[in-house]
């Protein structure tokens, strides 16, 4: 089951659950180290950011993963497996308010943040305290999805010298809200914050309800969706669901900031950006604007997928990972 860059051997949908539990999880567990990173901004919390590291022998690089909205480390085991077996160390932490990391609101399912930049500073602390001491002189790469892609893009603009290359997959650079204009949503968020309602669920958002249907999910592969959904429904810490007014307002402000040309030009490393053509969660126009404004960014449209490109069928995943590993391997950028 080795993954050798140009000859990818990915997991097929057939008996996906069996292969994950029989082959992938035991192997990853054998090289996994985990811990909690205390955060100075949350001294009153009994815990900080939960993180995991995967360090195979003779690694040629180190990849930091930034996960998406309402996700957790647990959802990325397959992705981690492919990077590790390709010869890369992997580092990732549950963002605050997600998975096993600290909560900054009393609502157990709600995703809330006081400032979107808190995610960026958390990631920077994780890299400085865990990733760099463990990876040493290995080149660092970023792999970031959805909300994690928004965090990753803002990180690249704030700390342009950390990563050698970055991969943003379905990045949250603009949030799809149907007919509601972004400026109107920002105005509503501002009002609700002034009314001290920042920790109330935003319109259309709610606490976790079991029984999410695959057809309504961001995954185009039923087997991959059901594998994580089973874990989510049996583990309360994975049941993040729905954003607060505070998160929505801060995220909308961050998206506008990230895609402005004056900020995009601060990114000085090659950036590979994947956009799912059938994505209904993030705005394609915002992704294209970011790519246009970022000097070394390249857009790769993906068909036959949904928002979670990494949770697609094999026919989508093969060219997806081929593109990723060619990008990481290309010394000519």
N, C-alpha and C positions, 0 to 999 in steps of 0.2 A: 504493500500500500504506500510505497514511497512516492513522494511528489518531487519530480525532477524538472522544474521550471518549464521546459519546452514540451515535456511529455507528461502531462498532468494525469494523475490517476485519482480522480475525485470520487466521492461517495455517490452512488446512484440512489434513486428514490426507492428502489426495491429493498425491502428489509432495512431501511435507513435507521430506524430505532435500534435494531439488533446490532448493526455495525457500530453505531455510536457507543452503545453500552459495552459491547464486547471488545472493541479494538481501540477506539479513540479515547474514551474517558480513562480507562486503566493506564494507557500510555501517558496521557497528559498528567494524571495524578502522580506518576512516578517522577516527574521533573518539576512539579509545581511547588512553589513556596508562596505563602500568603501572610498577610499581616494587616495592621491598621496604622495609618499615618495620621497622627494628631494634627489638628488645624489650629493655628493661633487665633483665627477669627471666631472659633467656636470653643473657647476654653471651658465653657460650662457643660459641654456635651461629654458623655461618658465614652464616646468613640469618635473616630474621625473618618477618613476614607478607607474603605476596605479595598485591598489590592491583591493581585496575584502576579507572579512572575514565572516565566517558563524559559529555562536556560539550557538548551541542548549543547553538547560538546562541539568545539570547533566552529562556533557560529561566525557568520560573515557580516552580520549586522544586527541591529536591534530595532524592533518595531513597537511603537506605542499605539495602542488602540483607544480611541475615544468613542464610546457607544452612544446610541441615540436615546430619544425621549421615551420614558417608561420602559427602558431596557435594563439589562444587568450584564455582568461578566458572563453569567451562565449561558446567555444566549449566543455567545461567540465561541463556544468550544470548537465547532467545526472550523471556523476561520482561524483560530489559534493553531489548530492541528496542521492546517496547510502551511502556515508560515513557519512553524517549528520544523516540520519535516522537510521544508525547503532550505533549512539551515539558518534560520533567524531566531534570535531571542525575542520573546514577546512580553510586553508589560502592559497592564491595564488596571484601572481602578474604577469602581462604581462611582459615578458622579454623585455629589451630595443630593440627598433626597431620593436616591435610587438604590435598589438592591440592598446590600448589607451595610451601606454607608450611613452616616448620620442623617437625621431628618431635621429640617429647619422649620417645621410646622407641626401642629398637634394632629393634623389629619394623616392617618397612616398610609393612605393611598395617593394623596395629592402630591403633585410635583410643584414645588414652590422654591423660589430663590429671591433673595433680596436685591441682588445685582447680578446681571448676566456675567459681568467680569469676575464674579466669585468663582465661576467654573474655570475660567482661564487661570486665575491665581492658584486654584487647587491643582490644576494640571501642572503648573510650573513648579509647585512645591513637590509634587510627586516625582517629577523628572529630576529635580535637584537632590531630593532626599533618598530616592530609591533607584531610579533608572540609571543615572550617570554613575553612581558608586558601584553598581552591579555590572554595567556594560563596559565600563572603562573607556577605551579608545575606539570602540566599535562605532561605525557611522549610525546615526539615529534617523529613523524614518517614521512618518505619521500615517496612520490609517484611521479615518474618521467617517462616521456615518450619521446622516440626518442632523439632529441636534448636536451630536458630537462633531459633525462637520462644521456647523456654525461656530462651535467652541474652537475647533481646530483652525479655522480660517482666521478668527480673531486672535488666536494665539500666534499664528504666523505673522500677523501684522504687528503684534505687541512685542514678540521675541523672535525676530527674523533670523537669528543666528543659531538656533537650537537644532533644527532638523536639516538634513541634507536634501530630502525630498518629501513630498506629501501626497497622499491619495485621499481625495474627498469623494465619498460615494453617496449620491442623493443628498447633498448637504442642505441643511436648513438655512438658506440665505434669504428666503422669503416664504411666508406661511400662507398656504391656500385657505381662504376663508369664504369661498363661494362668491356671492355678489357684494359682500361687505368690503369697502375700500380700506386699505391699510391705515390711512389717516384717521378714518372714523373709529377703527378699532383702537388705535393709539389714544384717541381722545376719550373713549369710554374707559380705557384702562387708567388714564390719568385721573379721571373723575373718581373712579372707585378707590384709587389709592388715597385721594384727598379725603374720602369718606371712611378711611381706615378699613376698607373691605378687601385689601390685597390678599388675604388668606381665605377668601371665598372662591368657590369654583367659578371659572369663567363660563360664559354661555356655551351650552352644548357639552360641557365637561361634567364628570360625575365620578363617584367612587367606583371601585372595582366591582364588576358584575360577572360571575362565572358564565362560561358558555359562549365566549366569543366565536363567531362563525368564520371559518377560513375564507369564505367568499368575500367577507367584509374586511379582511386583514390586509396588511401591507406585504404579505408573502404570496408569491405566485406558485409556491410548491406546497401542496397540502401536507406531505410527510414531514417536511422541515417545520412547518407551522405547528403541527400537532405535537411534535417532539418537545418543543419548548413550552407550548401551551399547557401540556400535562404537568410540567415542572412548576409553571406559574400558578396553576390552580391549586397545587398541593403545598405551596410555600408562600406564606403571607408576605415575606419580605420582597418577593418578586412581583407583588401585585400593585405596582405603581399604575395609576390610571387617572388621567385628567389633570389639567393644569389649573393653577390659581390665577386670579386676575394679575397678581404680581408677576408670575412667570410669563404670562402672555404679554404684558406690557413691556417688561424688560427684554423679552425675545424679539418683539417687533422693533424696538429701538436698536437692538444689536444688529438685526438684519439690515436695517437701513444704513448703519454705520459701516458694517463690513463691506458692503458692495459699493461704497463711494470710492471714486477713482483715487482720491488723495490718500486713502487708506490701503487700497489694493496695491498701489505701487510700492508700498513698504515691503511687500513679499518678494524676496530675492532668490528663492529656490524654485526648482521645477515643481509644478502642481498638476497632477492628473485628476480630472474631475469627471465622474460618471454621472450621467443623468438618465433616469428611466423615462422613456417616452410616455409610459402609461401611469406615471406617478400622479396621484391625486392629493398628496399631502404637502408637498413643497412646490414653490413657483418656479417653473422652467425659465421664465423671463429673468428672475433674479439670479439664477445660476449662470445664464448666458451673459448677463451684465457683469458678473464677477469675473468670468473667464475673459471677457473682452478687456476689462480694466486691469487685469493682473498680468504683468509682463511675461512670465514663463508658465502660464497655465494652458492646458490643452483639454478640450471637451471631447468626451466619448459618449455619444448617445447609445442607449441600450434598449432594444425592443424585446418583447416577450417576457417582460418582468413587471414588477410593481415597485413600490417604494423601497422595499428591502431587497436590493439586487443580490445580496449574499445569500438570500433565502429563495433563490429561484431554482428552476429545473436544471438538470445537467447540461442541456444544450445551451443555456445562457451562461452557466458558471464556467464552462471550459474556456470560451473566449475572454470572459471577464478576468479569470486568473492568469491567463496567458498574457493579457495586456498589462496586468499588474506586475508580473515577474519580469517581463521585458523592460518595463519602466524602471524597476529597481536595479536591474542588471546593467542598464545602458549608462556607461561612463560618459558618453558624449552628451547626455541629458536630452 
